[in-house]
Amino acid sequence: LKDYKVRAHALLKKRDDELSSAKDLSAARELEGQLAAAEAEATEARKAAAEAAEVLEEERRRFAEAEEEWEKRGQDMEAVHQEVLERFEKEAAAAKQRAAAAEAHAAAVEAGVKARSGEKDKELEAVRGEKGTELEKTEAALEALKRQHEQLQAEFNGFREIASSMVEAKDREIAKILEDTAELRMASHAAAAAAAAGKKGPERVASRELSLLEGV
């Protein structure tokens, strides 16, 4: 536009010189018409350049607003995902602790049952010389104690399987949360990049318009 103004001023000066040196009225009028056309062309060029500059500024403003909005959405989304992930990690850790405590308790119960069973065996040996009825009673008590031990052992095994299933389920749930979080982050970044690419189009159009005006 600056070069165009220089050329326009040079043309105006040239037309003024030609007008002053014209020898007849017809030539002067023709030069005046050319001068008016040059002035109109320069005015139109300045108007087009101003409009193009306004369009470019508006596109830049809209792009900045869109970029800020996408950045804010990405931050909010990441905060929510982090909060969910931390909550599930705490729940998984608590479940593992409960399972470990339950397994330790079951092991202690099993050890106690075995100890009592051993004591009963010793008592049985001590009363070997007593009456048969007393021996039968002792053997019956020992058999009942052994059945109790087997029942407790079965309950312990069942509880341990349940605890292991709970821990595995929590591990799978945490892995799914991590995978979803990674996919959402990738989608957010891709959307932001797509928005940025889409907003660059109008800016290139405005730049081409300015280049065309400067080449006039």
Z-matrix of the N, CA and C atoms (Angstrom, degrees):
N
C 1 1.474
C 2 1.530 1 110.38
N 3 1.349 2 115.67 1 -37.13
C 4 1.462 3 118.68 2 179.51
C 5 1.524 4 110.69 3 -64.56
N 6 1.351 5 115.47 4 -45.59
C 7 1.473 6 118.99 5 177.73
C 8 1.522 7 110.95 6 -61.76
N 9 1.334 8 115.85 7 -36.85
C 10 1.463 9 119.10 8 179.67
C 11 1.527 10 110.59 9 -64.22
N 12 1.331 11 116.97 10 -39.85
C 13 1.474 12 120.28 11 179.10
C 14 1.530 13 110.20 12 -63.41
N 15 1.348 14 115.26 13 -40.84
C 16 1.471 15 118.10 14 179.93
C 17 1.528 16 110.20 15 -62.32
N 18 1.348 17 115.48 16 -44.69
C 19 1.469 18 118.33 17 179.12
C 20 1.539 19 111.44 18 -64.26
N 21 1.346 20 115.39 19 -38.14
C 22 1.465 21 118.87 20 179.75
C 23 1.526 22 111.17 21 -64.60
N 24 1.331 23 115.95 22 -42.45
C 25 1.478 24 119.22 23 178.75
C 26 1.527 25 110.97 24 -64.66
N 27 1.348 26 115.07 25 -39.32
C 28 1.468 27 118.10 26 178.24
C 29 1.531 28 110.46 27 -63.62
N 30 1.342 29 114.92 28 -40.64
C 31 1.463 30 119.20 29 178.67
C 32 1.527 31 110.90 30 -64.55
N 33 1.335 32 115.61 31 -41.71
C 34 1.472 33 118.91 32 178.34
C 35 1.531 34 111.27 33 -62.05
N 36 1.320 35 115.60 34 -42.17
C 37 1.470 36 118.72 35 179.99
C 38 1.533 37 110.67 36 -65.05
N 39 1.349 38 113.62 37 -40.23
C 40 1.459 39 117.36 38 179.14
C 41 1.526 40 110.81 39 -62.80
N 42 1.366 41 114.97 40 -42.22
C 43 1.464 42 118.52 41 -179.77
C 44 1.544 43 110.08 42 -65.88
N 45 1.327 44 116.65 43 -36.75
C 46 1.476 45 119.27 44 177.72
C 47 1.525 46 110.73 45 -63.31
N 48 1.335 47 114.83 46 -42.54
C 49 1.474 48 117.81 47 179.43
C 50 1.522 49 111.08 48 -63.86
N 51 1.349 50 115.52 49 -42.92
C 52 1.463 51 119.00 50 179.23
C 53 1.528 52 110.99 51 -64.68
N 54 1.373 53 114.57 52 -38.10
C 55 1.464 54 118.14 53 179.86
C 56 1.527 55 111.18 54 -64.49
N 57 1.307 56 116.32 55 -41.43
C 58 1.475 57 119.40 56 -178.55
C 59 1.524 58 112.09 57 -68.61
N 60 1.339 59 114.00 58 -27.63
C 61 1.472 60 116.99 59 -178.76
C 62 1.534 61 112.89 60 -95.18
N 63 1.346 62 117.80 61 0.82
C 64 1.467 63 119.79 62 -179.66
C 65 1.534 64 109.80 63 -66.39
N 66 1.336 65 115.94 64 142.28
C 67 1.452 66 120.28 65 -175.89
C 68 1.516 67 113.47 66 -99.02
N 69 1.319 68 117.29 67 -11.53
C 70 1.460 69 116.94 68 179.76
C 71 1.524 70 109.44 69 -138.67
N 72 1.323 71 116.58 70 165.47
C 73 1.459 72 123.49 71 -175.50
C 74 1.521 73 111.55 72 -66.88
N 75 1.317 74 118.42 73 -34.78
C 76 1.459 75 121.74 74 -178.14
C 77 1.527 76 110.94 75 -64.79
N 78 1.336 77 116.14 76 -43.48
C 79 1.464 78 120.36 77 179.12
C 80 1.522 79 110.57 78 -65.95
N 81 1.332 80 116.52 79 -38.30
C 82 1.466 81 120.40 80 179.84
C 83 1.525 82 110.67 81 -64.24
N 84 1.344 83 115.93 82 -43.37
C 85 1.466 84 118.91 83 179.21
C 86 1.535 85 111.42 84 -64.08
N 87 1.337 86 116.10 85 -38.46
C 88 1.464 87 119.26 86 178.74
C 89 1.525 88 110.91 87 -63.55
N 90 1.333 89 115.19 88 -41.41
C 91 1.465 90 119.17 89 178.92
C 92 1.530 91 111.21 90 -66.42
N 93 1.325 92 116.01 91 -37.77
C 94 1.466 93 119.15 92 177.66
C 95 1.535 94 110.90 93 -62.67
N 96 1.345 95 116.09 94 -39.70
C 97 1.470 96 119.55 95 177.69
C 98 1.522 97 111.91 96 -63.59
N 99 1.333 98 115.06 97 -42.21
C 100 1.464 99 118.59 98 178.21
C 101 1.531 100 111.41 99 -64.50
N 102 1.342 101 115.08 100 -38.45
C 103 1.466 102 119.50 101 178.25
C 104 1.528 103 111.16 102 -63.79
N 105 1.321 104 117.04 103 -43.10
C 106 1.469 105 121.17 104 178.81
C 107 1.527 106 110.89 105 -63.93
N 108 1.343 107 116.17 106 -40.20
C 109 1.469 108 119.60 107 179.11
C 110 1.526 109 110.91 108 -64.44
N 111 1.350 110 115.47 109 -40.14
C 112 1.465 111 119.22 110 179.18
C 113 1.524 112 110.82 111 -65.02
N 114 1.340 113 116.08 112 -41.30
C 115 1.462 114 119.47 113 178.35
C 116 1.535 115 111.29 114 -64.28
N 117 1.339 116 116.59 115 -41.11
C 118 1.470 117 120.22 116 178.47
C 119 1.526 118 111.01 117 -63.99
N 120 1.335 119 115.22 118 -40.14
C 121 1.466 120 119.35 119 179.26
C 122 1.529 121 110.73 120 -63.90
N 123 1.343 122 115.67 121 -42.50
C 124 1.466 123 119.26 122 179.01
C 125 1.525 124 111.06 123 -64.26
N 126 1.328 125 117.46 124 -40.28
C 127 1.469 126 121.06 125 178.37
C 128 1.522 127 111.16 126 -63.59
N 129 1.329 128 116.28 127 -43.17
C 130 1.466 129 120.45 128 179.83
C 131 1.533 130 110.88 129 -64.39
N 132 1.337 131 115.22 130 -38.61
C 133 1.465 132 119.01 131 179.43
C 134 1.523 133 110.81 132 -65.44
N 135 1.332 134 116.38 133 -42.13
C 136 1.475 135 119.51 134 178.25
C 137 1.524 136 111.01 135 -63.67
N 138 1.320 137 116.82 136 -39.44
C 139 1.464 138 120.82 137 179.06
C 140 1.531 139 111.31 138 -64.26
N 141 1.347 140 116.07 139 -44.68
C 142 1.466 141 120.05 140 179.77
C 143 1.524 142 111.18 141 -63.85
N 144 1.345 143 115.81 142 -39.29
C 145 1.465 144 119.23 143 179.14
C 146 1.526 145 111.02 144 -64.97
N 147 1.329 146 117.16 145 -40.40
C 148 1.465 147 120.62 146 178.72
C 149 1.526 148 111.28 147 -64.50
N 150 1.333 149 116.27 148 -42.36
C 151 1.470 150 119.64 149 178.60
C 152 1.529 151 111.30 150 -63.98
N 153 1.326 152 116.14 151 -41.70
C 154 1.470 153 119.50 152 178.81
C 155 1.521 154 111.02 153 -63.36
N 156 1.335 155 116.44 154 -39.27
C 157 1.467 156 119.91 155 178.47
C 158 1.526 157 111.03 156 -64.79
N 159 1.330 158 117.24 157 -38.90
C 160 1.467 159 120.62 158 177.83
C 161 1.530 160 111.18 159 -64.20
N 162 1.341 161 116.00 160 -43.69
C 163 1.473 162 119.72 161 178.78
C 164 1.524 163 110.87 162 -61.68
N 165 1.333 164 115.55 163 -43.43
C 166 1.461 165 119.62 164 179.72
C 167 1.523 166 111.49 165 -62.26
N 168 1.314 167 117.11 166 -42.73
C 169 1.472 168 120.88 167 179.65
C 170 1.525 169 111.40 168 -64.82
N 171 1.325 170 117.31 169 -39.72
C 172 1.463 171 121.11 170 178.83
C 173 1.530 172 111.08 171 -64.78
N 174 1.322 173 116.22 172 -41.54
C 175 1.465 174 119.69 173 178.94
C 176 1.521 175 111.08 174 -65.50
N 177 1.315 176 115.92 175 -38.58
C 178 1.468 177 118.68 176 176.99
C 179 1.526 178 111.38 177 -63.47
N 180 1.324 179 116.60 178 -40.82
C 181 1.463 180 120.64 179 179.70
C 182 1.530 181 110.66 180 -64.31
N 183 1.331 182 116.44 181 -45.98
C 184 1.469 183 120.09 182 179.90
C 185 1.522 184 111.48 183 -63.58
N 186 1.313 185 117.15 184 -38.95
C 187 1.462 186 120.15 185 178.13
C 188 1.523 187 110.98 186 -63.88
N 189 1.341 188 116.89 187 -42.00
C 190 1.467 189 120.37 188 179.08
C 191 1.523 190 110.93 189 -63.08
N 192 1.343 191 117.42 190 -41.08
C 193 1.467 192 120.64 191 178.47
C 194 1.525 193 111.10 192 -64.31
N 195 1.337 194 116.38 193 -43.77
C 196 1.470 195 119.55 194 179.80
C 197 1.522 196 111.44 195 -64.22
N 198 1.315 197 115.88 196 -40.95
C 199 1.467 198 119.40 197 179.48
C 200 1.526 199 110.97 198 -63.83
N 201 1.325 200 116.68 199 -41.36
C 202 1.469 201 120.53 200 178.37
C 203 1.530 202 111.34 201 -64.30
N 204 1.331 203 117.01 202 -40.31
C 205 1.466 204 120.98 203 -179.69
C 206 1.529 205 111.02 204 -65.04
N 207 1.334 206 116.49 205 -44.21
C 208 1.472 207 119.39 206 179.47
C 209 1.520 208 111.21 207 -64.55
N 210 1.315 209 116.71 208 -37.69
C 211 1.469 210 119.55 209 179.00
C 212 1.523 211 110.86 210 -65.01
N 213 1.341 212 116.99 211 -41.22
C 214 1.464 213 120.77 212 179.32
C 215 1.529 214 110.60 213 -64.83
N 216 1.351 215 116.38 214 -43.49
C 217 1.467 216 119.11 215 178.86
C 218 1.527 217 111.40 216 -61.86
N 219 1.322 218 116.12 217 -40.95
C 220 1.459 219 119.25 218 178.93
C 221 1.518 220 112.29 219 -62.70
N 222 1.337 221 117.60 220 -40.29
C 223 1.458 222 120.83 221 178.76
C 224 1.517 223 111.18 222 -66.03
N 225 1.340 224 117.01 223 -43.64
C 226 1.472 225 120.06 224 179.11
C 227 1.526 226 110.79 225 -62.49
N 228 1.325 227 117.11 226 -43.74
C 229 1.465 228 121.05 227 -178.82
C 230 1.526 229 110.95 228 -63.37
N 231 1.325 230 116.28 229 -41.49
C 232 1.464 231 119.73 230 -179.54
C 233 1.522 232 111.03 231 -66.22
N 234 1.341 233 117.75 232 -37.27
C 235 1.462 234 120.66 233 178.46
C 236 1.526 235 111.19 234 -63.89
N 237 1.334 236 116.89 235 -42.03
C 238 1.471 237 120.54 236 178.98
C 239 1.525 238 110.58 237 -64.24
N 240 1.320 239 116.72 238 -44.57
C 241 1.469 240 119.91 239 180.00
C 242 1.527 241 111.21 240 -62.48
N 243 1.334 242 116.41 241 -39.85
C 244 1.459 243 119.67 242 179.93
C 245 1.520 244 111.08 243 -65.24
N 246 1.330 245 116.37 244 -39.82
C 247 1.463 246 120.30 245 179.20
C 248 1.532 247 111.15 246 -63.99
N 249 1.333 248 116.55 247 -44.08
C 250 1.472 249 120.10 248 179.03
C 251 1.522 250 110.66 249 -63.63
N 252 1.312 251 116.35 250 -42.16
C 253 1.460 252 120.31 251 -179.10
C 254 1.525 253 111.17 252 -63.37
N 255 1.327 254 117.41 253 -43.91
C 256 1.464 255 120.70 254 179.24
C 257 1.524 256 111.01 255 -63.23
N 258 1.337 257 116.79 256 -39.35
C 259 1.464 258 119.55 257 -179.56
C 260 1.531 259 110.87 258 -64.08
N 261 1.326 260 116.89 259 -44.60
C 262 1.463 261 119.46 260 -179.79
C 263 1.528 262 111.75 261 -67.99
N 264 1.318 263 117.13 262 -33.45
C 265 1.464 264 119.60 263 176.93
C 266 1.527 265 110.79 264 -65.28
N 267 1.340 266 117.04 265 -40.28
C 268 1.458 267 120.36 266 177.64
C 269 1.527 268 111.03 267 -64.95
N 270 1.334 269 116.33 268 -42.92
C 271 1.463 270 119.71 269 179.32
C 272 1.531 271 111.27 270 -63.65
N 273 1.318 272 116.54 271 -39.95
C 274 1.467 273 119.77 272 179.51
C 275 1.525 274 110.91 273 -65.72
N 276 1.338 275 116.48 274 -41.89
C 277 1.462 276 119.92 275 178.95
C 278 1.528 277 110.81 276 -63.40
N 279 1.346 278 116.27 277 -41.71
C 280 1.466 279 119.81 278 178.79
C 281 1.528 280 111.06 279 -64.37
N 282 1.336 281 117.03 280 -39.96
C 283 1.466 282 120.46 281 179.06
C 284 1.526 283 110.94 282 -64.09
N 285 1.328 284 116.73 283 -40.42
C 286 1.460 285 119.78 284 178.21
C 287 1.527 286 111.25 285 -64.69
N 288 1.331 287 116.56 286 -39.95
C 289 1.462 288 119.89 287 178.40
C 290 1.525 289 111.25 288 -63.99
N 291 1.342 290 115.87 289 -42.44
C 292 1.467 291 118.90 290 178.92
C 293 1.530 292 110.84 291 -64.15
N 294 1.324 293 116.35 292 -40.48
C 295 1.464 294 119.45 293 179.51
C 296 1.525 295 111.07 294 -64.43
N 297 1.344 296 116.56 295 -41.56
C 298 1.466 297 119.85 296 179.39
C 299 1.522 298 111.09 297 -64.68
N 300 1.357 299 116.33 298 -41.26
C 301 1.463 300 119.74 299 178.81
C 302 1.523 301 111.20 300 -64.43
N 303 1.338 302 116.53 301 -41.32
C 304 1.462 303 120.00 302 179.53
C 305 1.523 304 111.06 303 -64.85
N 306 1.328 305 116.72 304 -39.14
C 307 1.460 306 119.98 305 179.65
C 308 1.528 307 110.78 306 -66.92
N 309 1.339 308 116.88 307 -39.85
C 310 1.462 309 120.27 308 177.89
C 311 1.525 310 111.10 309 -64.03
N 312 1.350 311 115.47 310 -40.98
C 313 1.466 312 119.27 311 178.88
C 314 1.529 313 110.76 312 -63.93
N 315 1.326 314 116.25 313 -43.28
C 316 1.461 315 119.63 314 179.63
C 317 1.525 316 111.01 315 -63.31
N 318 1.343 317 116.30 316 -38.80
C 319 1.465 318 119.52 317 178.00
C 320 1.524 319 111.06 318 -64.02
N 321 1.348 320 116.56 319 -39.04
C 322 1.464 321 119.97 320 178.46
C 323 1.526 322 110.91 321 -65.16
N 324 1.339 323 115.93 322 -41.21
C 325 1.467 324 119.64 323 177.99
C 326 1.522 325 110.44 324 -62.25
N 327 1.332 326 115.99 325 -42.77
C 328 1.462 327 119.78 326 179.76
C 329 1.528 328 111.09 327 -62.31
N 330 1.328 329 116.13 328 -42.32
C 331 1.466 330 119.60 329 178.87
C 332 1.524 331 111.06 330 -63.15
N 333 1.360 332 115.93 331 -39.98
C 334 1.465 333 119.20 332 178.35
C 335 1.517 334 112.25 333 -63.53
N 336 1.327 335 115.27 334 -41.68
C 337 1.466 336 119.16 335 179.21
C 338 1.523 337 110.56 336 -63.05
N 339 1.331 338 115.90 337 -43.13
C 340 1.463 339 119.10 338 178.89
C 341 1.523 340 111.44 339 -63.24
N 342 1.338 341 116.03 340 -38.58
C 343 1.469 342 119.05 341 178.94
C 344 1.520 343 110.90 342 -64.64
N 345 1.345 344 115.63 343 -43.97
C 346 1.466 345 118.23 344 179.18
C 347 1.533 346 111.12 345 -65.18
N 348 1.323 347 116.23 346 -35.80
C 349 1.462 348 119.73 347 177.73
C 350 1.523 349 110.93 348 -63.57
N 351 1.336 350 115.74 349 -39.37
C 352 1.458 351 119.34 350 177.50
C 353 1.513 352 112.20 351 -64.93
N 354 1.331 353 115.30 352 -39.04
C 355 1.464 354 118.70 353 177.90
C 356 1.527 355 110.73 354 -63.75
N 357 1.315 356 115.88 355 -40.17
C 358 1.465 357 118.99 356 179.05
C 359 1.531 358 110.89 357 -64.52
N 360 1.316 359 116.40 358 -36.43
C 361 1.465 360 118.99 359 177.14
C 362 1.532 361 110.76 360 -61.99
N 363 1.323 362 115.61 361 -40.91
C 364 1.465 363 119.58 362 178.21
C 365 1.532 364 111.31 363 -64.89
N 366 1.327 365 115.43 364 -41.50
C 367 1.462 366 119.19 365 178.04
C 368 1.532 367 111.09 366 -62.45
N 369 1.341 368 114.83 367 -37.32
C 370 1.461 369 118.99 368 178.97
C 371 1.530 370 111.04 369 -63.24
N 372 1.306 371 116.60 370 -41.50
C 373 1.459 372 120.56 371 178.18
C 374 1.533 373 111.32 372 -64.34
N 375 1.337 374 115.70 373 -33.40
C 376 1.467 375 119.67 374 -177.53
C 377 1.516 376 112.40 375 -71.40
N 378 1.326 377 116.19 376 -27.48
C 379 1.470 378 119.15 377 -176.36
C 380 1.522 379 112.10 378 -104.64
N 381 1.320 380 117.05 379 18.77
C 382 1.457 381 119.53 380 -179.57
C 383 1.544 382 111.23 381 -59.80
N 384 1.312 383 115.59 382 -31.98
C 385 1.452 384 117.79 383 -176.87
C 386 1.504 385 114.67 384 -87.46
N 387 1.303 386 118.03 385 -1.92
C 388 1.463 387 120.96 386 -179.03
C 389 1.525 388 110.84 387 -82.86
N 390 1.290 389 115.30 388 -177.58
C 391 1.466 390 121.62 389 -176.54
C 392 1.524 391 111.33 390 -61.60
N 393 1.342 392 114.94 391 153.65
C 394 1.464 393 120.59 392 -178.61
C 395 1.509 394 113.43 393 -61.91
N 396 1.320 395 116.03 394 -33.94
C 397 1.470 396 117.79 395 -179.67
C 398 1.521 397 111.10 396 -65.75
N 399 1.322 398 115.55 397 -40.60
C 400 1.464 399 118.76 398 178.59
C 401 1.535 400 110.44 399 -65.91
N 402 1.339 401 115.92 400 -36.96
C 403 1.462 402 119.59 401 177.96
C 404 1.529 403 111.05 402 -65.67
N 405 1.308 404 115.51 403 -40.98
C 406 1.457 405 119.32 404 178.99
C 407 1.532 406 110.94 405 -63.91
N 408 1.344 407 114.85 406 -40.16
C 409 1.464 408 118.28 407 178.21
C 410 1.531 409 110.63 408 -62.68
N 411 1.304 410 114.48 409 -42.59
C 412 1.471 411 118.20 410 -179.44
C 413 1.528 412 110.93 411 -65.14
N 414 1.340 413 115.53 412 -42.86
C 415 1.460 414 119.08 413 178.64
C 416 1.531 415 111.44 414 -63.89
N 417 1.342 416 115.33 415 -37.92
C 418 1.468 417 118.55 416 177.66
C 419 1.524 418 110.94 417 -64.33
N 420 1.354 419 115.40 418 -42.10
C 421 1.467 420 119.25 419 178.43
C 422 1.524 421 110.90 420 -63.40
N 423 1.343 422 115.32 421 -41.09
C 424 1.461 423 119.24 422 178.59
C 425 1.529 424 111.20 423 -64.34
N 426 1.327 425 116.68 424 -40.88
C 427 1.463 426 120.30 425 178.52
C 428 1.524 427 111.20 426 -63.16
N 429 1.346 428 115.05 427 -41.73
C 430 1.467 429 119.19 428 177.69
C 431 1.522 430 111.02 429 -63.03
N 432 1.338 431 115.48 430 -40.43
C 433 1.457 432 119.69 431 179.38
C 434 1.531 433 111.09 432 -65.11
N 435 1.337 434 115.43 433 -39.03
C 436 1.462 435 118.82 434 177.49
C 437 1.526 436 111.36 435 -65.21
N 438 1.343 437 116.37 436 -39.68
C 439 1.472 438 118.92 437 177.18
C 440 1.533 439 110.53 438 -63.43
N 441 1.343 440 115.01 439 -39.87
C 442 1.465 441 118.96 440 177.63
C 443 1.529 442 110.38 441 -61.79
N 444 1.337 443 114.78 442 -41.11
C 445 1.465 444 118.79 443 177.99
C 446 1.527 445 111.28 444 -61.94
N 447 1.327 446 116.71 445 -43.85
C 448 1.462 447 120.29 446 179.07
C 449 1.526 448 111.36 447 -63.33
N 450 1.329 449 116.20 448 -38.91
C 451 1.468 450 120.17 449 178.81
C 452 1.527 451 110.60 450 -64.87
N 453 1.350 452 115.01 451 -45.22
C 454 1.462 453 118.81 452 178.45
C 455 1.528 454 111.05 453 -63.59
N 456 1.334 455 115.89 454 -37.65
C 457 1.457 456 119.28 455 178.43
C 458 1.530 457 110.80 456 -63.99
N 459 1.329 458 117.01 457 -41.42
C 460 1.461 459 120.88 458 178.44
C 461 1.524 460 110.92 459 -64.47
N 462 1.350 461 116.28 460 -42.16
C 463 1.464 462 119.81 461 178.09
C 464 1.525 463 110.79 462 -63.71
N 465 1.324 464 115.37 463 -40.56
C 466 1.463 465 119.32 464 179.07
C 467 1.525 466 111.23 465 -62.15
N 468 1.341 467 116.33 466 -45.65
C 469 1.466 468 119.82 467 179.31
C 470 1.527 469 111.45 468 -62.09
N 471 1.327 470 116.79 469 -41.59
C 472 1.464 471 120.03 470 178.40
C 473 1.519 472 111.74 471 -63.50
N 474 1.329 473 116.70 472 -42.88
C 475 1.462 474 120.15 473 -179.97
C 476 1.529 475 110.97 474 -65.25
N 477 1.345 476 115.67 475 -38.61
C 478 1.458 477 118.65 476 179.56
C 479 1.534 478 111.10 477 -64.80
N 480 1.322 479 117.39 478 -38.12
C 481 1.467 480 120.34 479 177.63
C 482 1.525 481 111.11 480 -65.49
N 483 1.345 482 115.97 481 -40.59
C 484 1.478 483 119.31 482 178.60
C 485 1.523 484 110.37 483 -63.52
N 486 1.347 485 116.40 484 -44.41
C 487 1.465 486 120.15 485 -179.60
C 488 1.526 487 110.91 486 -62.44
N 489 1.339 488 117.12 487 -41.75
C 490 1.466 489 120.32 488 178.59
C 491 1.527 490 111.07 489 -63.52
N 492 1.339 491 116.83 490 -40.19
C 493 1.473 492 120.54 491 178.46
C 494 1.519 493 111.12 492 -63.47
N 495 1.351 494 117.02 493 -39.77
C 496 1.469 495 120.58 494 179.03
C 497 1.524 496 110.82 495 -63.67
N 498 1.335 497 117.04 496 -43.75
C 499 1.463 498 120.63 497 -179.61
C 500 1.531 499 110.48 498 -64.34
N 501 1.347 500 117.29 499 -42.68
C 502 1.465 501 120.31 500 179.45
C 503 1.528 502 111.25 501 -64.40
N 504 1.331 503 116.79 502 -39.39
C 505 1.470 504 120.11 503 178.85
C 506 1.521 505 110.75 504 -63.75
N 507 1.341 506 116.44 505 -42.18
C 508 1.463 507 119.60 506 178.57
C 509 1.527 508 110.87 507 -64.39
N 510 1.345 509 117.32 508 -40.47
C 511 1.465 510 120.44 509 178.30
C 512 1.523 511 111.04 510 -61.07
N 513 1.339 512 117.09 511 -42.74
C 514 1.476 513 119.92 512 178.13
C 515 1.523 514 111.04 513 -64.98
N 516 1.331 515 116.87 514 -38.22
C 517 1.467 516 120.74 515 -179.58
C 518 1.529 517 110.74 516 -65.70
N 519 1.344 518 116.73 517 -41.23
C 520 1.464 519 120.35 518 178.48
C 521 1.527 520 110.41 519 -65.25
N 522 1.338 521 117.01 520 -41.97
C 523 1.465 522 120.44 521 178.54
C 524 1.525 523 110.77 522 -61.20
N 525 1.347 524 117.37 523 -40.23
C 526 1.474 525 120.92 524 178.24
C 527 1.526 526 110.96 525 -64.30
N 528 1.342 527 117.51 526 -41.14
C 529 1.465 528 121.05 527 178.77
C 530 1.528 529 110.28 528 -62.41
N 531 1.334 530 117.17 529 -43.91
C 532 1.462 531 120.62 530 178.91
C 533 1.531 532 111.02 531 -61.74
N 534 1.324 533 116.93 532 -41.91
C 535 1.472 534 120.62 533 179.64
C 536 1.525 535 110.99 534 -65.20
N 537 1.352 536 117.34 535 -44.67
C 538 1.476 537 120.41 536 178.97
C 539 1.522 538 110.72 537 -63.00
N 540 1.345 539 116.97 538 -39.71
C 541 1.462 540 120.52 539 -179.84
C 542 1.525 541 111.06 540 -62.54
N 543 1.339 542 116.69 541 -43.53
C 544 1.465 543 120.18 542 178.83
C 545 1.525 544 111.14 543 -62.97
N 546 1.351 545 117.00 544 -41.65
C 547 1.470 546 120.16 545 179.91
C 548 1.523 547 111.46 546 -65.43
N 549 1.338 548 117.37 547 -39.77
C 550 1.468 549 120.41 548 179.75
C 551 1.524 550 111.10 549 -66.60
N 552 1.340 551 117.12 550 -38.76
C 553 1.455 552 119.35 551 177.62
C 554 1.523 553 111.34 552 -63.70
N 555 1.345 554 115.85 553 -42.55
C 556 1.463 555 119.25 554 178.69
C 557 1.525 556 110.98 555 -64.05
N 558 1.342 557 117.40 556 -40.16
C 559 1.467 558 121.01 557 179.33
C 560 1.518 559 110.98 558 -65.01
N 561 1.354 560 117.01 559 -39.94
C 562 1.461 561 120.89 560 -179.86
C 563 1.516 562 110.96 561 -64.89
N 564 1.363 563 116.83 562 -44.14
C 565 1.466 564 120.09 563 179.13
C 566 1.525 565 111.08 564 -65.10
N 567 1.342 566 116.37 565 -39.80
C 568 1.469 567 119.33 566 179.41
C 569 1.525 568 111.31 567 -64.88
N 570 1.348 569 117.17 568 -40.04
C 571 1.463 570 120.68 569 178.92
C 572 1.518 571 110.81 570 -64.86
N 573 1.339 572 116.83 571 -40.59
C 574 1.459 573 120.13 572 178.69
C 575 1.520 574 110.91 573 -64.22
N 576 1.338 575 116.61 574 -40.85
C 577 1.464 576 120.09 575 178.72
C 578 1.522 577 111.06 576 -65.64
N 579 1.349 578 116.43 577 -39.75
C 580 1.467 579 119.94 578 178.86
C 581 1.522 580 111.18 579 -64.84
N 582 1.330 581 116.47 580 -40.55
C 583 1.466 582 120.24 581 178.84
C 584 1.516 583 110.88 582 -64.18
N 585 1.341 584 116.48 583 -40.74
C 586 1.458 585 120.50 584 179.07
C 587 1.520 586 110.84 585 -64.33
N 588 1.330 587 117.00 586 -41.33
C 589 1.465 588 120.62 587 179.58
C 590 1.519 589 111.20 588 -65.99
N 591 1.337 590 117.79 589 -37.53
C 592 1.462 591 121.56 590 -179.00
C 593 1.510 592 112.90 591 -68.45
N 594 1.336 593 117.45 592 -30.76
C 595 1.465 594 120.47 593 -177.47
C 596 1.516 595 113.26 594 -82.08
N 597 1.339 596 117.55 595 -11.84
C 598 1.454 597 119.31 596 -179.33
C 599 1.517 598 112.05 597 -79.71
N 600 1.345 599 117.66 598 -17.57
C 601 1.460 600 120.61 599 -178.09
C 602 1.510 601 113.69 600 -59.84
N 603 1.372 602 120.32 601 -54.96
C 604 1.474 603 121.85 602 -179.78
C 605 1.509 604 112.30 603 -58.91
N 606 1.346 605 117.94 604 -32.59
C 607 1.453 606 119.56 605 -178.98
C 608 1.519 607 110.49 606 -67.23
N 609 1.358 608 117.44 607 -38.94
C 610 1.459 609 120.06 608 178.10
C 611 1.529 610 111.07 609 -67.07
N 612 1.357 611 116.08 610 -35.74
C 613 1.472 612 119.25 611 177.86
C 614 1.512 613 110.43 612 -62.41
N 615 1.327 614 117.69 613 -46.00
C 616 1.459 615 121.82 614 179.74
C 617 1.518 616 110.49 615 -62.42
N 618 1.333 617 117.92 616 -38.95
C 619 1.459 618 121.33 617 178.96
C 620 1.520 619 110.76 618 -64.15
N 621 1.346 620 117.63 619 -40.35
C 622 1.472 621 120.32 620 177.87
C 623 1.529 622 111.05 621 -64.66
N 624 1.362 623 116.38 622 -36.79
C 625 1.472 624 119.07 623 178.85
C 626 1.525 625 110.52 624 -63.58
N 627 1.331 626 117.43 625 -41.77
C 628 1.462 627 120.31 626 179.25
C 629 1.531 628 110.64 627 -65.24
N 630 1.346 629 116.60 628 -38.44
C 631 1.459 630 119.95 629 178.82
C 632 1.521 631 111.19 630 -63.58
N 633 1.335 632 117.18 631 -40.56
C 634 1.464 633 121.31 632 178.59
C 635 1.523 634 111.03 633 -64.45
N 636 1.348 635 116.92 634 -39.92
C 637 1.469 636 120.45 635 -179.73
C 638 1.527 637 110.53 636 -65.72
N 639 1.337 638 116.20 637 -39.17
C 640 1.454 639 119.16 638 -179.20
C 641 1.532 640 111.72 639 -68.86
N 642 1.334 641 116.42 640 -25.41
C 643 1.468 642 119.32 641 -179.16
C 644 1.508 643 113.93 642 -85.27
N 645 1.378 644 117.75 643 -2.92
C 646 1.477 645 120.39 644 -178.12
C 647 1.515 646 110.11 645 -67.40
